[in-house]
Amino acid sequence: MDARSPDLTRDAAGWRNDAPATKSLAEVNASVALPIAGVWWRRLLAFVGPGYLVSVGYMDPGNWATDLAGGSKFGYTLLSVILLSNLMAILLQSLAARLGIVTDRDLAQACRATYSPAVNFLLWIACEAAIIACDLAEVIGTAIALKLLFGIPLIGGALIAALDAFLLLILMNRGFRFLEAFVIALLVVIAVCFTVQLAAAAPPVAEMLRGFVPKTEIFTNPEMLYIAIGIIGATVMPHNLYLHSSIVQTRAYERNDTGRREAIKWATTDSTVALMLALFINAAILVVAAATFHKSGHSDVAEIGQAFELLSPLLGLGIASTLFAVALLASGLNSTVTATLAGQIVMEGFLDLRLPSWARRLLTRGIAIVPVIVVTAIYGERGTADLLVFSQVVLSMQLPFAVIPLVRFVSDRRKMGKFVIPGWVAAIAWIVAGIIVILNLKLLADTLFG
């Protein structure tokens, strides 16, 4: 074999022999101690954290744009899409956690240890595109929040957003549990803000509940389908699968069958509860938009700035708009932390390339800031609103490149051993993957051929 060509021979589990053996996020791997004994809830609390870091991606500023557009234009109809996408997310994130715990590899490392260098490079490019699209949403969301709260112009806010590149460094230096506590605290802020707004909106319960029932109109109306796919793209985020498969390994569970079985149980519980919070937030944004804007005839509210201006007058609650902006800023800050971490995991996993966190963050943030500044300068706020929704559709288009390898790995008995998922779970997971692919193909056809 040529010394320059990779060794593509396999071990008994099907992993390539030339795959790096470095631990995922080696600096924090197995760094969170677990109680050796004690009541069950102490064990659960020790595992609480990774699920909430993952849930951040399911309520980032990109979700706000698609949920606002869906609620103001189509009322409660797209609540069913939020529910469906959240159920898909719960399944996929549990599979990602299982993969990380059982194989001691994150999803990026598993791809590198399975596929050829050419395929891995393409998968890395697709994932980087998803992270940049997510970063784009965070820059826009943070910039809009800064403008709404402090009157800072969008371009200035986008430039300020670059400075949060150092936020993760500060938090990680304090320890991984401190990082998790910071994220959870901001999630509580977001939840409180939307609970107040939801109470003020007082939506009709029966009509709202009917919105959770799927309707064929979602598939036959191209405009509604476009927003629906944007919601799926904003909810089931590809980089979150890489993130979750890595950060579950921060727990110092015993690396044997008993320890892995318990870790899977608690990690799945953690992510499921956290994603139910994400479901509440996303549904609350759409419900507030439907009860406030759609009901009053403002069906064209798709911009966060418009929503800010109209919320207080229409709800009759002076603090409503401020709460909305505060929640948006908290969402942007949280998303910054998790996207930075995901970027590090993806680059290290696919390329075995380690850059300083600040350099990695400034690189992706810089790529995201350029289109925001250009679009804002040419088209103004309306342009950034369209760019925000478009970024979520781009995220949706990248989903198959993360979902299909994940489902393949956790369905492979050679790789997972006794922890391979049951046949019925695998069937549901492949159906979910199929739905994602079909929706994306339809969106692509509608975009290209009208």
N, C-alpha and C positions, 0 to 999 in steps of 0.2 A: 504493500500500500504506500502511496506517495506520502511523504512526511507532512505535506501541507493539507491533505484531504482529511476530513473528519472520519473518525471511527464510527460507522453506523451499525456495528454489531450490537446485539441485544442481550440483556441478562434474562433470567427466568421470568421476571415480571414484565418484560417487554420494554424496559427503559434502555436507551442508548448508553453504551459503555463510556462514551466520551462526555457524558453530561456532568457538569460541575457538581460537587458535593456540598457546596456552601449552603448554610442554613438561610432560609428566607428571613429578611430583616434581622440579620445575625446579631446586631447590637442590642435587640430587645427580645430575641427568641428565648422562650422559657424563662423570662425575667419576672413574671408575676407569680408569686408563691401561692399555693393552695393549702387550705387547712387539711391536715392529715385525717382528722376525725372531727365529729361534731354533727349537729343537726343538718338536715338537707338544705335548709335555706342559706346556711353559711357557705356551702359549696356553690349554690346557685349564685350568690352575690359575688363570689370570687370570679365567676365566669362572666358576670354582667359587664359590658363595656364594648367589646367588638361589634355586637349587633347594633349598638347605637351609633358607632362610627359609620357603619354601613348604611344605617337608616338616613344619615345626613344626605346622602346622594339621592334619596327618594323624595326629598322636600327642598331641593336647592332652587335658586332663582329661575332656572329653566322650567321647573314644574309650575311656578307661579304664572308664567306667561301662557303656557298651554291650558292650565286650569281656568285662568281668567277668561281667555278667549272662548273656551268651551262653555263655561257657565253663562257668560253674557250673551253669547250668540244662540246657544241651543238649550238654555235652561238646565234642568237636572238630567237630561238624557244621557250625558257622557259619564255620569256617576258609575254606570255599569262598567265602563272601560277602566276607570280608576280601580274599582273592586277587582276586576279580572287581572289587571296588570299587577296589583298588589299580591294576589294569590300566586301568580306566576313568580313574583319576586321571592315570596316566602319559600317556595319549593326550590328555586334555583340557588338562593343563598344558603339553604340548608345543605344542598349538594356541594357547594363550594367549601363550606366548613368541613364537611365530611372528607373531601379530597385532601385538604390541608392536614387534618388531624391524622388520617390513616397513612398517607404517603410521605409525610414530612416534606412535602413540596407544595409551593403555591401553584396556581394554575399556569402562570408563565413558565415556571421551572418544569412543570409536567409537560407542557408543549415542547419546550426545548429538548427534553429527554425522550421525546417520542417522534417528532416530525423531522423532516430533512431541514438543513439550513435554509434552503430557499423558501419552504413553506413557513418556517419560523419567522423569517424576515417579513414576509407578507402579513402574517398575523400580528407582528410587532407594529408594522405601519398602520394597520387597521385600528389597533388599540391606542396608539399614539393619537390618531385622528379623533378617536372618541374622547380622549383626555383633553385634547385641545378644544373640542366642541364644548365639553363640560366647563373648561376654564373660561371659555368665551362667555358662557352664561354667568359665571361667577363675577367676572370683570364687569359685565353690564349690570348685573344685579347690585353689586356693591357700589358702583358709580351712581346708579339711580337712587339708591338709599341715601348716599351722601348728599346728593342734590336735594332730595326731598327734606332731609332733616336739617342740613346746614347751608343749603343754597350753593353748593360747589358745582360749577359747570361739569357736564358729563365727561369732557375730555380731561379736565383736572382730576375728576374722581377716578377715571380709568388709570391715570398715572399714579395716583395715591394707592390704588389697589395693588400696584406692583410691590409696594413696600411690605405687604403682608407675607411676602416670600420668606421672611425671617420669623414669622409667628410659629411655624412648626418647630423650628430649631429651638426656640425658647422653651416651648412646651415639652419637647422630647428630652431636653436636658434635665427637666424636673422629674422624669420618669414616665413610663407609659400609662400608669394609672392616673397621673395628673392630667395627661392629655385627654384621657377618657372622661375625667370629671369635668374638664373645661367644655368638652363637646356636649355632655349631658346637661350642663347648666344652661347653655345656649338653647338646647332643644326645649327645656322647660320654659324659657322666655318666649319662644315661638308658640308653644302650645297655649300658654296663658293669653298671649295677645289674640290668638284666633278664637279661643273660647269666649272671650269678651265680645268679639265681633260677631260670632255666631249667635250668641244670646241676643245681641242688639238686632240682628237681621231677622230673627224669629221666623224661619222658613216654615211653610206648611208641611207638617210631618208626613202626611199621606202622599203628597205629591213628591216629596223628597225620596221616600222609600220606593216609589214606583221607578225612580230614576236608576235604582240599582238593578232593575230587570233589563237585560239586553234587548235591543230593538233592531230589526232588519234595516231600518233607515240609516243606521251607522255605516253600513257597508254600501248602500246604494247612493248615498249623498257624498260626492267627491270632497266637498269642503269639510263635511263632518268627519269623513274618513281621514283626511289630512291631519286634522287636529287630534283625532283619536290615536293615530300612529305617533304623533308628537307626544301625546300623554304616555303611551307605552315606552317611547324612547326616553322620556324624562323620568319615568318610574323605574323600569328595569334597565339599569345602567351597566354597560359591559365592564367598565373598570372596577365596579363594586365586586364583581365575581373574583377578580384577581386580588383585590384588597382583602376580602373576607377570608380567602383561602390562606392568606399569609398571617393576618393578625390573630386568628384563633390560636396560632402556634406560640403566641406570647405567654400562654399559660403553662405553668410548670407541672402539667399532668404527667403521670408515669407513661413512658413510651413503651407500653405493652398492651395486650388485648384488653385487659380490665380497665386500664387508665384511658385508653382511646374510646372505649364504649361509653364510659361516663362522660368524657369530654364531648363526644358527639351529642349526647342527650342534653347537657347543659348549654352547649353552644347553640343548638337548634332552638331551645327554649328562649335563650337570650335574643336571638335574631328575630324569632317569631313575634315576641312581645314588642320589640323595638319597631318592627315593620307595621304592627297594628297602630302604633303612634303615627307613623308616616301616613298610613291610610286615613287616619283622622284629620291630619293637617291638610293633605291633598283634597279630601272631600270637603273640608271646611272652606278652603279657598274657592272651590267651584260652587259650593252652596251659597256662600256670601255673594259671589258674583251673580249667581242666578236670582237670588232673592232680592238683591239690590239693583243690579243693572238691567238684567233681562226683564224683570217685572216692571221696571219703570220705563222701558222702551229704549234703554241705552244698550242696544245689542251689538254695538260696534266697539265696545271697550275691550281692547286686547293689549293695551299698553299699561304698564305698572303706574306710570305717572298719571294717566287718566283716572285709574282706580283710586289713587291717593287723593286726587282733587274732589272726586265725587262721593267717596265713602261717608265722610262726616255729614255733608248736607243731606244725603239720601237716607242715612241711618238715623239722623237726628242725635248723633253722639259725637261731641266735639273731639274727643280723644281718639276716635276710631282711626282716622288717617295716620295719626302719630304712631299708634300701635302697629299699624300696617307697615310703616317704614322701619320701625325698630325691629320687627320680626324679619323683615327683608335683610337688614344689615346683619342680624344674627345668623341668618341663613347663609349669607355670602361668606362670612367669617368661618363658619363651620365647614362649608364646602371647600374652602381654601385648604384647610388642614387635611381633609381626607383625600382630595385630589392630588396634593403634593405627595402624600404617602403612597397612593396608587401608582403615581408616576415613577417613584423610586423602585417599587416592587416590579413593575413591568420592565423597566430598563435593566435592572439587575437580573431578572429572571430570563428574559429572552436573549439578552446580549452578554450577560455576565460582565456588564460594564458598570463600574461604580463611580458616580460623580458625587461631589459634595452636595448635600441637600440644597444649599443656597444656590449653587450653580444650576442644579436641575430645575429648581422652581423659577428662577429668573429666566431661564431658557423658554419654558412653556408659557410663562406669564407674558413674556415679550412677544411670543408668537400670537397670543390671544389679544394683546392690547392693540396691535397694528390694525387689524380689521375694524375694531371698535372705533378707533380714532378716525380712520378713513370714512367709515359709514356715517359716523356722527357729523363729521365736517361736511359731507356731501348731502346727506338726507335728513339730518337732525334726529330728533327723538323717535320719530316714526320709523326711521330706518333701523335703529337699534332694536325696536320692538319686533320688527320682522326678522331681524338677525337672531334674536333670542329664540323665537319659535323655530326658525330654520335649524338652529344648532341642535335642538331636541330631535328633529327629524334625522339629522346626521347621526346622532347617537343611536337612534333606532336602527339605522342602516348597518351599524357596526355590530349589532347584537349577535347575529348568527355566528360571527367569527369567534365569539367567546362562548356562546351557549353550546354549540355543537361539540367542540372539543371537551367541554366540561361533562356533558352527558355521556359522551363516549368513554371517558376515563372512569367515571363512577359506576358504569355498567360493565366494566372489564374485570372479570374475576381474577385474572393474573395480577393486575395492579392493586386491587382492593382486597383480595382474599376473602375472608369470612365477612368483611364489611361491605361487600358489593351490594348495591341497592336491589331490592326485590324486583321481580319482573314487572309487577303492576306499577311500581313507582317509575321504573325505566320507561314503560309505555306512556305514562302521563308526561314524563319529561320530554320524550321525543315528540309527543303531540304539541307541547308548548313550543318546542323548537320549530316544528312545522308551521304552527300559527304565525310565529315571528317571521319566518322566511316568506310565507304566502303574503302576509300583509306588506312586507317590504317590496316584494315583486310587484304587487298591485300599485303601490305608491310610485314605484319607479316607472311603471307603464303609464300611469296617469300623468306623471310629470313630463315624460318624453313625448307622449302621443296625445296628450290632452284628454 
